[in-house]
């Protein structure tokens, strides 16, 4: 796992190096067309925020300046929309899917409801992301330094499902000695934030874009307290501070502070493996199976131009976080990293989900 990640990370550090689109690709023209950007979650969540951020830039750089619209298709923690995209989308470049960790994880856990196959899709762009855990202020906790005060408290966490990215977060809570009551049934992370605002839950997380847009105002108003960021992976495959939240400790730092030693063991390896799938390659824009090479080429060229746009660079740091976007071959490499998990880590996580949450994929 470490060697695979290092190879992918080295490619990303080297920058996005794509050749100009071939002459045949220039013949593709989307003028007067409407492109559907499928988001398999409800509006207002992290994937929806991410997708909508890209819309004006895709319209600007795709040939013919088509209209690009987000189409929300929630259901099954993202599985339903991903299945529909895989089974029904035509390979004409007019339909793309935005995946997330909650689409990746059921695939990795071999959920029987999954009918899609990542290996048949063409990744165009991968957006790594981070996330932040935060709580309601009633606990009197001011930062991660006070997290020990939460032990033994009645903590309630709203989740989309046992096979969603939420379980990576729940595992971080367990690693840090917390034992929240997990309430399932949310349709998206936006519901998690709203449940906390209404007092129905008292601990939540949001990925970076949604946190910056929707939770920071709550923090400023004294209605939420950030505890820690999940972090990012460095070039050695270790969890370090998230550059988007340099003043906030990572899960690894909080663990070491609480336990007096660096995190290790199969639980930590399982967390890192699924953290990679859920966060390091969190958002992936893909074209459906069978898409012709010339259409793939113009989408990759458009994506390259989007992430090079000075306005995009500035705005994305403020609204999506300080993460490097991967394009084309780099996106394919990082996607490959995300869908390969060490069998021992996968087996441990599956057993934990069954033991802790009575994991039954077809009933999730």
LINBEL-V816951 format. One record per residue. N is the residue number from 1. RES is the residue in one small letter. D_LAST is the distance of its C-alpha to the last C-alpha in whole Angstrom. Layout:
N/RES/D_LAST ; N/RES/D_LAST
This chain:
1/x/28 ; 2/x/31 ; 3/x/33 ; 4/x/31 ; 5/x/30 ; 6/x/34 ; 7/x/35 ; 8/x/32 ; 9/x/33 ; 10/x/37 ; 11/x/37 ; 12/x/35 ; 13/x/38 ; 14/x/40 ; 15/x/39 ; 16/x/38 ; 17/x/41 ; 18/x/41 ; 19/x/44 ; 20/x/45 ; 21/x/43 ; 22/x/45 ; 23/x/48 ; 24/x/46 ; 25/x/43 ; 26/x/45 ; 27/x/45 ; 28/x/42 ; 29/x/42 ; 30/x/39 ; 31/x/42 ; 32/x/41 ; 33/x/38 ; 34/x/34 ; 35/x/31 ; 36/x/28 ; 37/x/26 ; 38/x/22 ; 39/x/20 ; 40/x/16 ; 41/x/16 ; 42/x/18 ; 43/x/21 ; 44/x/22 ; 45/x/20 ; 46/x/21 ; 47/x/20 ; 48/x/22 ; 49/x/25 ; 50/x/25 ; 51/x/26 ; 52/x/28 ; 53/x/30 ; 54/x/31 ; 55/x/32 ; 56/x/36 ; 57/x/36 ; 58/x/35 ; 59/x/37 ; 60/x/40 ; 61/x/40 ; 62/x/38 ; 63/x/41 ; 64/x/42 ; 65/x/40 ; 66/x/38 ; 67/x/36 ; 68/x/32 ; 69/x/30 ; 70/x/26 ; 71/x/24 ; 72/x/20 ; 73/x/18 ; 74/x/14 ; 75/x/11 ; 76/x/8 ; 77/x/9 ; 78/x/12 ; 79/x/11 ; 80/x/12 ; 81/x/16 ; 82/x/16 ; 83/x/16 ; 84/x/18 ; 85/x/21 ; 86/x/21 ; 87/x/21 ; 88/x/24 ; 89/x/25 ; 90/x/29 ; 91/x/31 ; 92/x/33 ; 93/x/32 ; 94/x/31 ; 95/x/28 ; 96/x/26 ; 97/x/22 ; 98/x/22 ; 99/x/19 ; 100/x/17 ; 101/x/16 ; 102/x/12 ; 103/x/13 ; 104/x/15 ; 105/x/13 ; 106/x/10 ; 107/x/14 ; 108/x/15 ; 109/x/12 ; 110/x/13 ; 111/x/9 ; 112/x/11 ; 113/x/10 ; 114/x/12 ; 115/x/16 ; 116/x/17 ; 117/x/20 ; 118/x/21 ; 119/x/24 ; 120/x/25 ; 121/x/25 ; 122/x/28 ; 123/x/27 ; 124/x/30 ; 125/x/29 ; 126/x/27 ; 127/x/27 ; 128/x/26 ; 129/x/25 ; 130/x/25 ; 131/x/23 ; 132/x/24 ; 133/x/23 ; 134/x/25 ; 135/x/25 ; 136/x/27 ; 137/x/31 ; 138/x/31 ; 139/x/31 ; 140/x/34 ; 141/x/33 ; 142/x/34 ; 143/x/33 ; 144/x/31 ; 145/x/35 ; 146/x/34 ; 147/x/30 ; 148/x/31 ; 149/x/32 ; 150/x/28 ; 151/x/28 ; 152/x/28 ; 153/x/27 ; 154/x/24 ; 155/x/22 ; 156/x/19 ; 157/x/16 ; 158/x/14 ; 159/x/11 ; 160/x/9 ; 161/x/6 ; 162/x/6 ; 163/x/7 ; 164/x/9 ; 165/x/13 ; 166/x/13 ; 167/x/12 ; 168/x/16 ; 169/x/17 ; 170/x/16 ; 171/x/17 ; 172/x/20 ; 173/x/21 ; 174/x/21 ; 175/x/23 ; 176/x/25 ; 177/x/25 ; 178/x/23 ; 179/x/20 ; 180/x/19 ; 181/x/17 ; 182/x/13 ; 183/x/12 ; 184/x/9 ; 185/x/9 ; 186/x/11 ; 187/x/12 ; 188/x/14 ; 189/x/16 ; 190/x/19 ; 191/x/17 ; 192/x/17 ; 193/x/21 ; 194/x/22 ; 195/x/20 ; 196/x/22 ; 197/x/25 ; 198/x/25 ; 199/x/24 ; 200/x/21 ; 201/x/20 ; 202/x/23 ; 203/x/21 ; 204/x/20 ; 205/x/20 ; 206/x/21 ; 207/x/22 ; 208/x/26 ; 209/x/26 ; 210/x/24 ; 211/x/26 ; 212/x/29 ; 213/x/29 ; 214/x/27 ; 215/x/27 ; 216/x/31 ; 217/x/32 ; 218/x/31 ; 219/x/32 ; 220/x/35 ; 221/x/35 ; 222/x/35 ; 223/x/31 ; 224/x/29 ; 225/x/30 ; 226/x/29 ; 227/x/28 ; 228/x/28 ; 229/x/27 ; 230/x/25 ; 231/x/28 ; 232/x/28 ; 233/x/29 ; 234/x/33 ; 235/x/35 ; 236/x/35 ; 237/x/31 ; 238/x/31 ; 239/x/29 ; 240/x/32 ; 241/x/32 ; 242/x/31 ; 243/x/34 ; 244/x/32 ; 245/x/33 ; 246/x/36 ; 247/x/36 ; 248/x/33 ; 249/x/32 ; 250/x/29 ; 251/x/27 ; 252/x/29 ; 253/x/32 ; 254/x/30 ; 255/x/29 ; 256/x/33 ; 257/x/35 ; 258/x/33 ; 259/x/33 ; 260/x/36 ; 261/x/35 ; 262/x/33 ; 263/x/30 ; 264/x/29 ; 265/x/28 ; 266/x/25 ; 267/x/22 ; 268/x/24 ; 269/x/24 ; 270/x/21 ; 271/x/20 ; 272/x/23 ; 273/x/22 ; 274/x/18 ; 275/x/20 ; 276/x/22 ; 277/x/19 ; 278/x/18 ; 279/x/21 ; 280/x/24 ; 281/x/23 ; 282/x/21 ; 283/x/22 ; 284/x/23 ; 285/x/25 ; 286/x/25 ; 287/x/27 ; 288/x/26 ; 289/x/27 ; 290/x/31 ; 291/x/32 ; 292/x/36 ; 293/x/37 ; 294/x/39 ; 295/x/36 ; 296/x/35 ; 297/x/38 ; 298/x/38 ; 299/x/35 ; 300/x/35 ; 301/x/39 ; 302/x/37 ; 303/x/35 ; 304/x/38 ; 305/x/40 ; 306/x/37 ; 307/x/36 ; 308/x/40 ; 309/x/41 ; 310/x/43 ; 311/x/41 ; 312/x/38 ; 313/x/38 ; 314/x/39 ; 315/x/37 ; 316/x/34 ; 317/x/35 ; 318/x/35 ; 319/x/32 ; 320/x/29 ; 321/x/31 ; 322/x/33 ; 323/x/32 ; 324/x/33 ; 325/x/32 ; 326/x/32 ; 327/x/33 ; 328/x/34 ; 329/x/34 ; 330/x/33 ; 331/x/30 ; 332/x/29 ; 333/x/30 ; 334/x/28 ; 335/x/25 ; 336/x/26 ; 337/x/26 ; 338/x/22 ; 339/x/21 ; 340/x/23 ; 341/x/21 ; 342/x/24 ; 343/x/22 ; 344/x/23 ; 345/x/21 ; 346/x/18 ; 347/x/18 ; 348/x/19 ; 349/x/16 ; 350/x/13 ; 351/x/15 ; 352/x/15 ; 353/x/11 ; 354/x/12 ; 355/x/15 ; 356/x/14 ; 357/x/10 ; 358/x/10 ; 359/x/7 ; 360/x/6 ; 361/x/5 ; 362/x/6 ; 363/x/4 ; 364/x/0
